[in-house]
Amino acid sequence: DPPALRERLRLTLPEYMVPALFVRHPRLPVTANGKVDRAALRSVEGGAAATGEHTPPTTPAERELARIWGEVLGAERVGTEANFFDLGGDSILALRVIGLARAAGLDIGVADLFRARTLGGLARLAGNGTAPAPPGPRYEPFSMIDAERAARLPGDVVDAYPLTMLQTGMLHEMLADPRRGAYHNVTDLRITVPEGFDRDAFQAAVDAVVREHDILRTSVDLVSRGEPLQLVHRSARLPVGYTDLRGLPRERQREVMRRFVDSEFERRFDLTAPPLVRLHLHHLTDHELRFTITDCHVVLDGWSLTSLLADLLDLHRRAVAHGQPPRLPAAPRFAEYVALERAALRDEESARHWTSVLDTLRPIAFTRRGEPVGDGPVVHEVRRSYRDLAEPIGRLARESGVPRRTVLLTAFHHLMTLFAEHDGHEGHEGGAGEVIGHSVGVAVNGRPEVEGADRMRGLFLNTVPFGVPRPRGTRRDHLRAVFAAEQEMLPHRRFPLAAMTGLRPGTANPVQTVFNFVNFHRLPGDTWDESLEIARTAFPLLVNASVDGFSIDIDPQFVAPETAEQLADLYIELLRTMVSEPDAPVTPPA
């Protein structure tokens, strides 16, 4: 079963190492010297392609999409019945597909891909592909501010534009209570360098990345008259700190790194001095290091941060091999996303969509606990692994024609619905419409649908209220209902959460519990081994789910730590029942 093999390999390998084709051989061909004959292997035609039944593409649109899917998903012989999600597709890979498709003249979007799912279905939506898709408006520097203000900016500023509403909200919380450290993130990860480590090559790689990405040369102007701006500077220096711990016992190394991570959390950024990122390496052995990234969340989301690390490792590897790092391919600028959000704010159809959601779905809400929380941590974290369920979850997703994320989101939504009903939230009134179910917050990605969007770096996240009616059918029915609701939400995903409160004045925050799925294709699984992380969230409850585990971060002022532990256990139990009996009626676990 090639899809199952690919799914299992994705649990431990980065995407580029997962085979595109599986071929059964009775024995490996060998040379006269007894070594594997790689030339003979390459000459064997694949007897089993990743896509199962193969109906070859025939129309121009089908052939173009088959080429693009093969490039992005690493699959050969992509037929018209191939399902994007069966082949490992997700929202980031969807952006790559759509960007390349539009560049090739196919006028389609991410929502079309999620709706069609198969290559043939997407090709029918794309038409013949004989004319290029209409280009979006070209962004010009300083075009989002008035000329008078632009003229007063320092000479080294090459662009300036407003903050997104999420950035503005984050900065407000950061400055309101600096002690809490909201959105000041410290992440420590394991990296291996088989090629050997070269400090000069690594610094050169960092310099190349900073030159390419505007967001790494960005400061924040909160003091000038007018709305706050982010300023892109012509240049910025990001020196890489370095500590050589080779020769020290492992326990001593861990102690040094733990102290360093704690000290980094206490060092706040000067928002006027780019970059709003710091990097440090602890050298443990000749080929193993710990990489500490301290960032102001205002400038980087999780995908951007891990992609930054992957870029640096790739550039370092090539610099060691060739003497200097190559240039990164050009990427669209973060300003283009800012322009898209401002357009979304003017979109009346999106405003109507979210008004309907707020009227018909009741948000999961928390009240401040009466008992004091003392001097404990600002955030309590619970971590769980479901590695034993990772393969069955992937299989259920494939069989149901949905992404893995949808399986995890469905279980989380069901979990929080059960929690709300048990906690007595049934009597809350809705808005103008009939209340049909509960809503949770879902973190969504709003990157532009253009070629190179996956190479952009910045903060492209929005959190939106999301839900479906209380499930009445089978677990698979519930799963498909959630996927359908995701498709309906996609065209409106960039309408900012902060603006939704204005759609129903006088109501509480529509989101207090958030689900976030992370799948960092470009990093091997052991990158996260023994990882250290300090991050603060503004939501009472946040779930970060990945392929093989999850964490629940709660604010003890609103959620008791023992409640978080119980929710974590119940979440795994719900996933277990979903994969073991997907066609059984939805019922609470015993």
Secondary structure, DSSP 8 states (H G I E B T S, - for coil): -HHHHHHHHHTTS-GGGS-SB----SS--B-TTSSB-HHHHHHS--SSBTTSS-----SHHHHHHHHHHHHHH--SS--TT-BTTTTT--HHHHHHHHHHHHHTT----HHHHHHH-BHHHHHHHHTT--S---------TTTTS-HHHHHTS-TTEEEEEE--HHHHHHHHHHHH-GGG-TTEEEEEEEEE-TT---HHHHHHHHHHHHHH-GGGGEEEE-SSSSS-EEEEES-----EEEEE-TTS-HHHHHHHHHHHHHHHHH----TTSS-SEEEEEEEEETTEEEEEEEEETTT--HHHHHHHHHHHHHHHHHHHHHSS---------HHHHHHHHHHHHT-HHHHHHHHHHHHHEEE------SS--TT--SSEEEEEE-HHHHHHHHHHHHHHTS-HHHHHHHHHHHHHHHHHHHTT-TT---SSS---EEEEEEEEE---SSTTGGG--S--EEEEEE------SBHHHHHHHHHHHHHHHGGGTTS-HHHHGGGSTT---S-SEEEEE---TTS-GGGGTT-EEE---SSSEEEEE-SSEEEEEE-TTTS-HHHHHHHHHHHHHHHHHHHH-TTSB-----
